[in-house]
């Protein structure tokens, strides 16, 4: 099922199992907690003077997290369908990062 992942002025569209949609906010909160936990090493960190100081990401990071930590032993996988869209169906479920 399609989900809109919004980033201010634009959005990405992902396709995911309905289980995610039923708990979209909960999964989003768990993702951001993981993403900004400085103990986690991932490719979305930005560095200043050799220190982690923030993250730069789009829905690919959320999709990677879902597929790794939620659907790791499942045939169901989340995918990015469209990136940086300016107009989307406002009736689709959405999450803001």
Backbone atoms as SQL, in Angstrom:
CREATE TABLE atoms (id INTEGER PRIMARY KEY, chain TEXT, resi INTEGER, resn TEXT, atom TEXT, x REAL, y REAL, z REAL);
INSERT INTO atoms VALUES
  (1, 'A', 1, 'UNK', 'N', 0.838, -1.176, 0.000),
  (2, 'A', 1, 'UNK', 'CA', 0.000, 0.000, 0.000),
  (3, 'A', 1, 'UNK', 'C', 0.888, 1.246, 0.000),
  (4, 'A', 2, 'UNK', 'N', 0.480, 2.259, -0.692),
  (5, 'A', 2, 'UNK', 'CA', 1.259, 3.483, -0.802),
  (6, 'A', 2, 'UNK', 'C', 1.167, 4.314, 0.473),
  (7, 'A', 3, 'UNK', 'N', 2.315, 4.906, 0.828),
  (8, 'A', 3, 'UNK', 'CA', 2.409, 5.832, 1.956),
  (9, 'A', 3, 'UNK', 'C', 3.230, 7.027, 1.491),
  (10, 'A', 4, 'UNK', 'N', 2.803, 8.210, 1.876),
  (11, 'A', 4, 'UNK', 'CA', 3.523, 9.427, 1.555),
  (12, 'A', 4, 'UNK', 'C', 4.456, 9.745, 2.730),
  (13, 'A', 5, 'UNK', 'N', 5.731, 9.922, 2.421),
  (14, 'A', 5, 'UNK', 'CA', 6.722, 10.306, 3.416),
  (15, 'A', 5, 'UNK', 'C', 7.087, 11.750, 3.097),
  (16, 'A', 6, 'UNK', 'N', 6.621, 12.688, 3.922),
  (17, 'A', 6, 'UNK', 'CA', 6.806, 14.101, 3.611),
  (18, 'A', 6, 'UNK', 'C', 8.037, 14.683, 4.294),
  (19, 'A', 7, 'UNK', 'N', 8.651, 15.629, 3.589),
  (20, 'A', 7, 'UNK', 'CA', 9.855, 16.320, 4.052),
  (21, 'A', 7, 'UNK', 'C', 9.688, 17.814, 3.782),
  (22, 'A', 8, 'UNK', 'N', 8.733, 18.432, 4.389),
  (23, 'A', 8, 'UNK', 'CA', 8.531, 19.865, 4.179),
  (24, 'A', 8, 'UNK', 'C', 7.799, 20.153, 2.887),
  (25, 'A', 9, 'UNK', 'N', 8.541, 20.573, 1.853),
  (26, 'A', 9, 'UNK', 'CA', 7.901, 21.021, 0.613),
  (27, 'A', 9, 'UNK', 'C', 7.685, 19.920, -0.411),
  (28, 'A', 10, 'UNK', 'N', 8.292, 18.759, -0.209),
  (29, 'A', 10, 'UNK', 'CA', 8.067, 17.660, -1.144),
  (30, 'A', 10, 'UNK', 'C', 7.952, 16.355, -0.371),
  (31, 'A', 11, 'UNK', 'N', 7.798, 15.271, -1.114),
  (32, 'A', 11, 'UNK', 'CA', 7.571, 13.985, -0.463),
  (33, 'A', 11, 'UNK', 'C', 8.098, 12.854, -1.324),
  (34, 'A', 12, 'UNK', 'N', 8.249, 11.712, -0.700),
  (35, 'A', 12, 'UNK', 'CA', 8.545, 10.466, -1.391),
  (36, 'A', 12, 'UNK', 'C', 7.336, 9.564, -1.201),
  (37, 'A', 13, 'UNK', 'N', 7.128, 8.680, -2.143),
  (38, 'A', 13, 'UNK', 'CA', 6.051, 7.701, -2.039),
  (39, 'A', 13, 'UNK', 'C', 6.695, 6.335, -1.865),
  (40, 'A', 14, 'UNK', 'N', 6.298, 5.621, -0.813),
  (41, 'A', 14, 'UNK', 'CA', 6.814, 4.276, -0.599),
  (42, 'A', 14, 'UNK', 'C', 5.662, 3.289, -0.672),
  (43, 'A', 15, 'UNK', 'N', 6.009, 2.041, -0.906),
  (44, 'A', 15, 'UNK', 'CA', 5.033, 0.960, -0.914),
  (45, 'A', 15, 'UNK', 'C', 5.393, 0.038, 0.240),
  (46, 'A', 16, 'UNK', 'N', 4.418, -0.220, 1.113),
  (47, 'A', 16, 'UNK', 'CA', 4.708, -1.056, 2.277),
  (48, 'A', 16, 'UNK', 'C', 3.497, -1.881, 2.674),
  (49, 'A', 17, 'UNK', 'N', 3.738, -2.943, 3.446),
  (50, 'A', 17, 'UNK', 'CA', 2.640, -3.768, 3.932),
  (51, 'A', 17, 'UNK', 'C', 1.705, -2.967, 4.841),
  (52, 'A', 18, 'UNK', 'N', 0.473, -3.385, 4.891),
  (53, 'A', 18, 'UNK', 'CA', -0.537, -2.679, 5.678),
  (54, 'A', 18, 'UNK', 'C', -0.200, -2.633, 7.169),
  (55, 'A', 19, 'UNK', 'N', 0.570, -3.613, 7.665),
  (56, 'A', 19, 'UNK', 'CA', 0.982, -3.607, 9.075),
  (57, 'A', 19, 'UNK', 'C', 1.663, -2.298, 9.446),
  (58, 'A', 20, 'UNK', 'N', 2.457, -1.766, 8.546),
  (59, 'A', 20, 'UNK', 'CA', 3.175, -0.519, 8.797),
  (60, 'A', 20, 'UNK', 'C', 2.184, 0.631, 8.922),
  (61, 'A', 21, 'UNK', 'N', 1.223, 0.669, 8.044),
  (62, 'A', 21, 'UNK', 'CA', 0.261, 1.759, 8.030),
  (63, 'A', 21, 'UNK', 'C', -0.545, 1.784, 9.319),
  (64, 'A', 22, 'UNK', 'N', -0.860, 0.624, 9.850),
  (65, 'A', 22, 'UNK', 'CA', -1.619, 0.554, 11.103),
  (66, 'A', 22, 'UNK', 'C', -0.838, 1.129, 12.279),
  (67, 'A', 23, 'UNK', 'N', 0.491, 1.188, 12.175),
  (68, 'A', 23, 'UNK', 'CA', 1.353, 1.680, 13.258),
  (69, 'A', 23, 'UNK', 'C', 2.375, 2.689, 12.732),
  (70, 'A', 24, 'UNK', 'N', 1.962, 3.521, 11.805),
  (71, 'A', 24, 'UNK', 'CA', 2.876, 4.425, 11.103),
  (72, 'A', 24, 'UNK', 'C', 3.637, 5.351, 12.051),
  (73, 'A', 25, 'UNK', 'N', 2.967, 5.961, 12.991),
  (74, 'A', 25, 'UNK', 'CA', 3.623, 6.890, 13.914),
  (75, 'A', 25, 'UNK', 'C', 4.588, 6.151, 14.826),
  (76, 'A', 26, 'UNK', 'N', 4.180, 5.003, 15.329),
  (77, 'A', 26, 'UNK', 'CA', 5.055, 4.211, 16.206),
  (78, 'A', 26, 'UNK', 'C', 6.350, 3.827, 15.481),
  (79, 'A', 27, 'UNK', 'N', 6.231, 3.325, 14.256),
  (80, 'A', 27, 'UNK', 'CA', 7.426, 2.962, 13.493),
  (81, 'A', 27, 'UNK', 'C', 8.271, 4.187, 13.170),
  (82, 'A', 28, 'UNK', 'N', 7.626, 5.295, 12.862),
  (83, 'A', 28, 'UNK', 'CA', 8.367, 6.526, 12.595),
  (84, 'A', 28, 'UNK', 'C', 9.159, 6.984, 13.807),
  (85, 'A', 29, 'UNK', 'N', 8.559, 6.892, 14.986),
  (86, 'A', 29, 'UNK', 'CA', 9.252, 7.274, 16.224),
  (87, 'A', 29, 'UNK', 'C', 10.440, 6.354, 16.501),
  (88, 'A', 30, 'UNK', 'N', 10.248, 5.055, 16.303),
  (89, 'A', 30, 'UNK', 'CA', 11.342, 4.106, 16.510),
  (90, 'A', 30, 'UNK', 'C', 12.476, 4.358, 15.517),
  (91, 'A', 31, 'UNK', 'N', 12.116, 4.663, 14.279),
  (92, 'A', 31, 'UNK', 'CA', 13.118, 4.961, 13.259),
  (93, 'A', 31, 'UNK', 'C', 13.937, 6.188, 13.635),
  (94, 'A', 32, 'UNK', 'N', 13.279, 7.287, 14.004),
  (95, 'A', 32, 'UNK', 'CA', 14.034, 8.497, 14.327),
  (96, 'A', 32, 'UNK', 'C', 14.879, 8.310, 15.584),
  (97, 'A', 33, 'UNK', 'N', 14.408, 7.537, 16.540),
  (98, 'A', 33, 'UNK', 'CA', 15.232, 7.240, 17.720),
  (99, 'A', 33, 'UNK', 'C', 16.496, 6.498, 17.310),
  (100, 'A', 34, 'UNK', 'N', 16.358, 5.513, 16.422),
  (101, 'A', 34, 'UNK', 'CA', 17.517, 4.769, 15.913),
  (102, 'A', 34, 'UNK', 'C', 18.429, 5.684, 15.099),
  (103, 'A', 35, 'UNK', 'N', 17.834, 6.479, 14.221),
  (104, 'A', 35, 'UNK', 'CA', 18.599, 7.320, 13.305),
  (105, 'A', 35, 'UNK', 'C', 19.496, 8.310, 14.047),
  (106, 'A', 36, 'UNK', 'N', 18.983, 8.930, 15.097),
  (107, 'A', 36, 'UNK', 'CA', 19.730, 9.973, 15.808),
  (108, 'A', 36, 'UNK', 'C', 20.488, 9.461, 17.027),
  (109, 'A', 37, 'UNK', 'N', 20.488, 8.160, 17.240),
  (110, 'A', 37, 'UNK', 'CA', 21.264, 7.569, 18.333),
  (111, 'A', 37, 'UNK', 'C', 22.720, 7.493, 17.882),
  (112, 'A', 38, 'UNK', 'N', 23.575, 8.275, 18.513),
  (113, 'A', 38, 'UNK', 'CA', 24.977, 8.372, 18.072),
  (114, 'A', 38, 'UNK', 'C', 25.743, 7.069, 18.242),
  (115, 'A', 39, 'UNK', 'N', 25.180, 6.092, 18.935),
  (116, 'A', 39, 'UNK', 'CA', 25.828, 4.779, 19.042),
  (117, 'A', 39, 'UNK', 'C', 25.665, 3.971, 17.760),
  (118, 'A', 40, 'UNK', 'N', 24.716, 4.345, 16.935),
  (119, 'A', 40, 'UNK', 'CA', 24.462, 3.625, 15.682),
  (120, 'A', 40, 'UNK', 'C', 25.304, 4.195, 14.550),
  (121, 'A', 41, 'UNK', 'N', 25.967, 3.310, 13.862),
  (122, 'A', 41, 'UNK', 'CA', 26.744, 3.722, 12.695),
  (123, 'A', 41, 'UNK', 'C', 25.948, 3.396, 11.440),
  (124, 'A', 42, 'UNK', 'N', 25.600, 4.437, 10.716),
  (125, 'A', 42, 'UNK', 'CA', 24.900, 4.284, 9.440),
  (126, 'A', 42, 'UNK', 'C', 25.401, 5.354, 8.489),
  (127, 'A', 43, 'UNK', 'N', 24.986, 5.269, 7.268),
  (128, 'A', 43, 'UNK', 'CA', 25.518, 6.160, 6.234),
  (129, 'A', 43, 'UNK', 'C', 24.829, 7.528, 6.182),
  (130, 'A', 44, 'UNK', 'N', 23.926, 7.810, 7.094),
  (131, 'A', 44, 'UNK', 'CA', 23.166, 9.055, 7.051),
  (132, 'A', 44, 'UNK', 'C', 23.727, 10.140, 7.969),
  (133, 'A', 45, 'UNK', 'N', 24.791, 9.811, 8.722),
  (134, 'A', 45, 'UNK', 'CA', 25.415, 10.790, 9.608),
  (135, 'A', 45, 'UNK', 'C', 26.128, 11.863, 8.810),
  (136, 'A', 46, 'UNK', 'N', 26.119, 13.061, 9.342),
  (137, 'A', 46, 'UNK', 'CA', 26.942, 14.165, 8.857),
  (138, 'A', 46, 'UNK', 'C', 27.933, 14.459, 9.972),
  (139, 'A', 47, 'UNK', 'N', 29.129, 14.824, 9.572),
  (140, 'A', 47, 'UNK', 'CA', 30.206, 15.031, 10.531),
  (141, 'A', 47, 'UNK', 'C', 30.731, 16.460, 10.457),
  (142, 'A', 48, 'UNK', 'N', 31.134, 16.952, 11.603),
  (143, 'A', 48, 'UNK', 'CA', 31.808, 18.237, 11.689),
  (144, 'A', 48, 'UNK', 'C', 32.982, 18.040, 12.630),
  (145, 'A', 49, 'UNK', 'N', 34.182, 18.330, 12.137),
  (146, 'A', 49, 'UNK', 'CA', 35.400, 18.123, 12.927),
  (147, 'A', 49, 'UNK', 'C', 35.494, 16.694, 13.456),
  (148, 'A', 50, 'UNK', 'N', 35.078, 15.735, 12.643),
  (149, 'A', 50, 'UNK', 'CA', 35.167, 14.331, 13.013),
  (150, 'A', 50, 'UNK', 'C', 34.100, 13.841, 13.963),
  (151, 'A', 51, 'UNK', 'N', 33.164, 14.705, 14.352),
  (152, 'A', 51, 'UNK', 'CA', 32.092, 14.335, 15.293),
  (153, 'A', 51, 'UNK', 'C', 30.748, 14.273, 14.571),
  (154, 'A', 52, 'UNK', 'N', 29.930, 13.306, 14.945),
  (155, 'A', 52, 'UNK', 'CA', 28.570, 13.216, 14.409),
  (156, 'A', 52, 'UNK', 'C', 27.787, 14.417, 14.925),
  (157, 'A', 53, 'UNK', 'N', 27.128, 15.132, 14.004),
  (158, 'A', 53, 'UNK', 'CA', 26.356, 16.278, 14.474),
  (159, 'A', 53, 'UNK', 'C', 24.946, 16.339, 13.891),
  (160, 'A', 54, 'UNK', 'N', 24.605, 15.488, 12.998),
  (161, 'A', 54, 'UNK', 'CA', 23.268, 15.487, 12.431),
  (162, 'A', 54, 'UNK', 'C', 23.148, 14.440, 11.348),
  (163, 'A', 55, 'UNK', 'N', 21.942, 14.305, 10.829),
  (164, 'A', 55, 'UNK', 'CA', 21.686, 13.308, 9.791),
  (165, 'A', 55, 'UNK', 'C', 21.107, 13.985, 8.556),
  (166, 'A', 56, 'UNK', 'N', 21.409, 13.415, 7.424),
  (167, 'A', 56, 'UNK', 'CA', 20.854, 13.844, 6.151),
  (168, 'A', 56, 'UNK', 'C', 20.239, 12.600, 5.515),
  (169, 'A', 57, 'UNK', 'N', 18.929, 12.633, 5.315),
  (170, 'A', 57, 'UNK', 'CA', 18.261, 11.422, 4.847),
  (171, 'A', 57, 'UNK', 'C', 16.970, 11.760, 4.127),
  (172, 'A', 58, 'UNK', 'N', 16.486, 10.764, 3.391),
  (173, 'A', 58, 'UNK', 'CA', 15.151, 10.804, 2.784),
  (174, 'A', 58, 'UNK', 'C', 14.506, 9.457, 3.088),
  (175, 'A', 59, 'UNK', 'N', 13.500, 9.112, 2.349),
  (176, 'A', 59, 'UNK', 'CA', 12.749, 7.902, 2.674),
  (177, 'A', 59, 'UNK', 'C', 13.561, 6.625, 2.514),
  (178, 'A', 60, 'UNK', 'N', 14.656, 6.663, 1.736),
  (179, 'A', 60, 'UNK', 'CA', 15.497, 5.472, 1.603),
  (180, 'A', 60, 'UNK', 'C', 16.005, 5.009, 2.967),
  (181, 'A', 61, 'UNK', 'N', 16.289, 5.955, 3.848),
  (182, 'A', 61, 'UNK', 'CA', 16.755, 5.596, 5.201),
  (183, 'A', 61, 'UNK', 'C', 15.648, 4.889, 5.979),
  (184, 'A', 62, 'UNK', 'N', 14.444, 5.397, 5.900),
  (185, 'A', 62, 'UNK', 'CA', 13.297, 4.785, 6.578),
  (186, 'A', 62, 'UNK', 'C', 13.023, 3.393, 6.013),
  (187, 'A', 63, 'UNK', 'N', 13.071, 3.280, 4.687),
  (188, 'A', 63, 'UNK', 'CA', 12.863, 1.989, 4.016),
  (189, 'A', 63, 'UNK', 'C', 13.945, 0.991, 4.428),
  (190, 'A', 64, 'UNK', 'N', 15.197, 1.433, 4.448),
  (191, 'A', 64, 'UNK', 'CA', 16.286, 0.551, 4.865),
  (192, 'A', 64, 'UNK', 'C', 16.065, 0.066, 6.300),
  (193, 'A', 65, 'UNK', 'N', 15.692, 0.979, 7.187),
  (194, 'A', 65, 'UNK', 'CA', 15.439, 0.618, 8.589),
  (195, 'A', 65, 'UNK', 'C', 14.283, -0.387, 8.701),
  (196, 'A', 66, 'UNK', 'N', 13.185, -0.113, 8.014),
  (197, 'A', 66, 'UNK', 'CA', 12.044, -1.037, 8.051),
  (198, 'A', 66, 'UNK', 'C', 12.432, -2.422, 7.552),
  (199, 'A', 67, 'UNK', 'N', 13.134, -2.473, 6.431),
  (200, 'A', 67, 'UNK', 'CA', 13.510, -3.766, 5.858),
  (201, 'A', 67, 'UNK', 'C', 14.531, -4.505, 6.711),
  (202, 'A', 68, 'UNK', 'N', 15.386, -3.779, 7.408),
  (203, 'A', 68, 'UNK', 'CA', 16.423, -4.399, 8.239),
  (204, 'A', 68, 'UNK', 'C', 15.901, -4.821, 9.602),
  (205, 'A', 69, 'UNK', 'N', 15.114, -3.958, 10.244),
  (206, 'A', 69, 'UNK', 'CA', 14.725, -4.208, 11.631),
  (207, 'A', 69, 'UNK', 'C', 13.301, -4.719, 11.813),
  (208, 'A', 70, 'UNK', 'N', 12.434, -4.471, 10.874),
  (209, 'A', 70, 'UNK', 'CA', 11.039, -4.910, 11.013),
  (210, 'A', 70, 'UNK', 'C', 10.747, -6.105, 10.103),
  (211, 'A', 71, 'UNK', 'N', 11.206, -6.045, 8.866),
  (212, 'A', 71, 'UNK', 'CA', 10.916, -7.108, 7.896),
  (213, 'A', 71, 'UNK', 'C', 12.143, -7.943, 7.554),
  (214, 'A', 72, 'UNK', 'N', 13.096, -8.045, 8.471),
  (215, 'A', 72, 'UNK', 'CA', 14.352, -8.737, 8.172),
  (216, 'A', 72, 'UNK', 'C', 14.164, -10.197, 7.807),
  (217, 'A', 73, 'UNK', 'N', 13.209, -10.892, 8.394),
  (218, 'A', 73, 'UNK', 'CA', 12.986, -12.304, 8.080),
  (219, 'A', 73, 'UNK', 'C', 11.700, -12.520, 7.287),
  (220, 'A', 74, 'UNK', 'N', 11.293, -11.515, 6.568),
  (221, 'A', 74, 'UNK', 'CA', 10.027, -11.572, 5.849),
  (222, 'A', 74, 'UNK', 'C', 10.246, -11.452, 4.351),
  (223, 'A', 75, 'UNK', 'N', 9.344, -12.019, 3.606),
  (224, 'A', 75, 'UNK', 'CA', 9.358, -11.829, 2.159),
  (225, 'A', 75, 'UNK', 'C', 8.810, -10.455, 1.794),
  (226, 'A', 76, 'UNK', 'N', 8.022, -9.872, 2.714),
  (227, 'A', 76, 'UNK', 'CA', 7.499, -8.523, 2.509),
  (228, 'A', 76, 'UNK', 'C', 8.634, -7.526, 2.651),
  (229, 'A', 77, 'UNK', 'N', 8.747, -6.626, 1.715),
  (230, 'A', 77, 'UNK', 'CA', 9.753, -5.578, 1.778),
  (231, 'A', 77, 'UNK', 'C', 9.108, -4.252, 1.402),
  (232, 'A', 78, 'UNK', 'N', 9.666, -3.198, 1.922),
  (233, 'A', 78, 'UNK', 'CA', 9.215, -1.844, 1.632),
  (234, 'A', 78, 'UNK', 'C', 10.107, -1.303, 0.516),
  (235, 'A', 79, 'UNK', 'N', 9.520, -0.577, -0.419),
  (236, 'A', 79, 'UNK', 'CA', 10.304, 0.003, -1.511),
  (237, 'A', 79, 'UNK', 'C', 9.906, 1.467, -1.726),
  (238, 'A', 80, 'UNK', 'N', 10.824, 2.232, -2.279),
  (239, 'A', 80, 'UNK', 'CA', 10.549, 3.605, -2.685),
  (240, 'A', 80, 'UNK', 'C', 9.993, 3.558, -4.097),
  (241, 'A', 81, 'UNK', 'N', 8.822, 4.140, -4.282),
  (242, 'A', 81, 'UNK', 'CA', 8.209, 4.184, -5.611),
  (243, 'A', 81, 'UNK', 'C', 8.558, 5.461, -6.364),
  (244, 'A', 82, 'UNK', 'N', 8.543, 6.606, -5.638),
  (245, 'A', 82, 'UNK', 'CA', 8.827, 7.906, -6.246),
  (246, 'A', 82, 'UNK', 'C', 9.571, 8.771, -5.237),
  (247, 'A', 83, 'UNK', 'N', 10.448, 9.625, -5.737),
  (248, 'A', 83, 'UNK', 'CA', 11.204, 10.527, -4.871),
  (249, 'A', 83, 'UNK', 'C', 10.968, 11.984, -5.254),
  (250, 'A', 84, 'UNK', 'N', 10.969, 12.824, -4.255),
  (251, 'A', 84, 'UNK', 'CA', 10.887, 14.284, -4.425),
  (252, 'A', 84, 'UNK', 'C', 9.680, 14.723, -5.249),
  (253, 'A', 85, 'UNK', 'N', 8.525, 14.165, -4.956),
  (254, 'A', 85, 'UNK', 'CA', 7.310, 14.569, -5.665),
  (255, 'A', 85, 'UNK', 'C', 6.748, 15.839, -5.024),
  (256, 'A', 86, 'UNK', 'N', 6.198, 16.688, -5.851),
  (257, 'A', 86, 'UNK', 'CA', 5.630, 17.954, -5.360),
  (258, 'A', 86, 'UNK', 'C', 4.126, 17.850, -5.114),
  (259, 'A', 87, 'UNK', 'N', 3.475, 16.957, -5.838),
  (260, 'A', 87, 'UNK', 'CA', 2.028, 16.778, -5.692),
  (261, 'A', 87, 'UNK', 'C', 1.743, 15.308, -5.476),
  (262, 'A', 88, 'UNK', 'N', 0.864, 15.015, -4.522),
  (263, 'A', 88, 'UNK', 'CA', 0.516, 13.634, -4.218),
  (264, 'A', 88, 'UNK', 'C', -0.926, 13.564, -3.762),
  (265, 'A', 89, 'UNK', 'N', -1.447, 12.370, -3.759),
  (266, 'A', 89, 'UNK', 'CA', -2.823, 12.109, -3.333),
  (267, 'A', 89, 'UNK', 'C', -2.922, 12.359, -1.832),
  (268, 'A', 90, 'UNK', 'N', -3.646, 13.381, -1.448),
  (269, 'A', 90, 'UNK', 'CA', -3.779, 13.757, -0.031),
  (270, 'A', 90, 'UNK', 'C', -4.592, 12.751, 0.770),
  (271, 'A', 91, 'UNK', 'N', -5.216, 11.788, 0.094),
  (272, 'A', 91, 'UNK', 'CA', -5.984, 10.759, 0.787),
  (273, 'A', 91, 'UNK', 'C', -5.113, 9.565, 1.223),
  (274, 'A', 92, 'UNK', 'N', -3.878, 9.530, 0.739),
  (275, 'A', 92, 'UNK', 'CA', -2.978, 8.439, 1.128),
  (276, 'A', 92, 'UNK', 'C', -2.508, 8.651, 2.557),
  (277, 'A', 93, 'UNK', 'N', -2.234, 7.556, 3.277),
  (278, 'A', 93, 'UNK', 'CA', -1.643, 7.718, 4.601),
  (279, 'A', 93, 'UNK', 'C', -0.286, 8.399, 4.470),
  (280, 'A', 94, 'UNK', 'N', 0.081, 9.185, 5.489),
  (281, 'A', 94, 'UNK', 'CA', 1.352, 9.903, 5.395),
  (282, 'A', 94, 'UNK', 'C', 2.042, 9.996, 6.743),
  (283, 'A', 95, 'UNK', 'N', 3.336, 10.250, 6.663),
  (284, 'A', 95, 'UNK', 'CA', 4.163, 10.487, 7.836),
  (285, 'A', 95, 'UNK', 'C', 5.131, 11.606, 7.492),
  (286, 'A', 96, 'UNK', 'N', 5.396, 12.471, 8.468),
  (287, 'A', 96, 'UNK', 'CA', 6.281, 13.613, 8.259),
  (288, 'A', 96, 'UNK', 'C', 7.589, 13.411, 9.015),
  (289, 'A', 97, 'UNK', 'N', 8.702, 13.655, 8.332),
  (290, 'A', 97, 'UNK', 'CA', 10.014, 13.633, 8.974),
  (291, 'A', 97, 'UNK', 'C', 10.651, 14.984, 8.834);
